[in-house]
């Protein structure tokens, strides 16, 4: 049976992407913006996420997904090579970071190089008779790109089912 917002059968703690306007959330949903909310008012949600994102038994924090790309937990798939290094928002490490939802990783660019050799004239005059007139030196390409590494993306609001 629906409660008027189409979410009666959606479990508390479910996260959705919202394309509506800011602040016009459906009834029973909260914005994942690190807000502190009352544990007694949102007891069901507190039972699901607890203090994973901060707070205590009186007030707990909602997840903060603003500006983040979300990624499924690795859970033994070995797709996230740094899964064991994931942390909670406060920097602490959970017992099983590769299977704990709500863990974070900072941005990173996979290590790689762009080396090449630059040939330079070492001889005298305009006529080059043999390879001894040429030398080489290691060089590095000029920097290119923007301020982050990212895939193509679209912005959405992340909401969590609170009641």
Beta strands, then each sheet from edge to edge (+ up, - down):
strand 1: 15-18
strand 2: 29-31
strand 3: 36-38
strand 4: 59-61
strand 5: 115-121
strand 6: 134-140
strand 7: 157-161
sheet 1: 1+ 7- 2+
sheet 2: 3+ 4-
sheet 3: 5+ 6-
end
